[in-house]
Amino acid sequence: MRGKKGLKFVSAAIAVGLMAWCFPLRGISQNDNGVAPAQDPAEYDIEDIQGQVQVLEDGAKDWEPAEEGQVLESGDEIKVGDNSQATLMMQSDTSVQLSAGSDMKVDQIEANASGGFLSRLEVFAGNVLADVKKHLDESHSTFEIDSDGVVCGVRGTAFSVNCQDNAAQVSTFEGAVNVGNGTESHMVQAGSMSEFRAGKFRLQRRLESREFQRFQRWRAFRQTVERKRAQRLADIRLHRRAAWVRRHPHPGKGFLKQKRKKRKLRQLERRDDR
């Protein structure tokens, strides 16, 4: 009898292992059929909330309290209150941390034909720290942050963007960030901070030790966020919790494309006025 019980236990363990191999712990939001997708989607998931955080879904009229596990798609905006912070993750290896007073919009997030993603975030206020997956060029992925008339483009980098008083400060902790305004570009190397005011380069300096220490504290905290994410995805696969369901209908892709085009024209008009 003991041998049969042992055999059943081994068989069950093999079955669970096969299920984990065939259905990896991915899939965040539900598809149109109410089922979490099997492949890791290109989307931003709110994995950690501390304090007051709100989300304005594209298509919604009012701001609503954010929830851990909530998915942000193209056109959605997230705002962080005083003494608060929020951490987003995308595909388990790219993270975005928003400090108190931050206001950021997901201008674009979608998969590309090479198994990668196209990501563009727009920072209106506050400090955003991005820790981006390495070797993005292998999947032809792009990661950009637009702030106060400048666009930061990376290919696997850890950096922050601080937007305030009509200025954007770009600090690079690892790798390099290419910052451009449409007419000129500037490379911010690791260990440096560059300031851009009204979309134009103003100054550059070396990062201070306290700034590196803040980044190291974030890196340590990210491990906690990653464990929370892994547990959440495991709970979804084991049906202990439901995948996120969007609160408001999402406008069609054609509408979003037209919206981004109009926003770009307004940005160009503001730069001409300057």
Sequence and secondary structure as in RCSB ss.txt:
>XXXX:A:sequence
MRGKKGLKFVSAAIAVGLMAWCFPLRGISQNDNGVAPAQDPAEYDIEDIQGQVQVLEDGAKDWEPAEEGQVLESG
DEIKVGDNSQATLMMQSDTSVQLSAGSDMKVDQIEANASGGFLSRLEVFAGNVLADVKKHLDESHSTFEIDSDGV
VCGVRGTAFSVNCQDNAAQVSTFEGAVNVGNGTESHMVQAGSMSEFRAGKFRLQRRLESREFQRFQRWRAFRQTV
ERKRAQRLADIRLHRRAAWVRRHPHPGKGFLKQKRKKRKLRQLERRDDR
>XXXX:A:secstr
 HHHHHHHHHHHHHHHHHHHHHS S   B  TTS   SS  S EEEEEEES EEEE TT SS EE  TT EE TT
 EEEE TT EEEEEETTTEEEEE TT EEEEEEEEE TTS EEEEEEEEEEEEEEE  S GGGGT EEEEEETTE
EEEESS EEEEEEETTEEEEEEEESEEEEE SS EEEEETTEEEEEETTEEEEEEE  HHHHHHHHHHHHHHHHH
HHHHHHHHHHHHTTSS  B  SS    HHHHHHHHHHHHHHHHHHHHH 
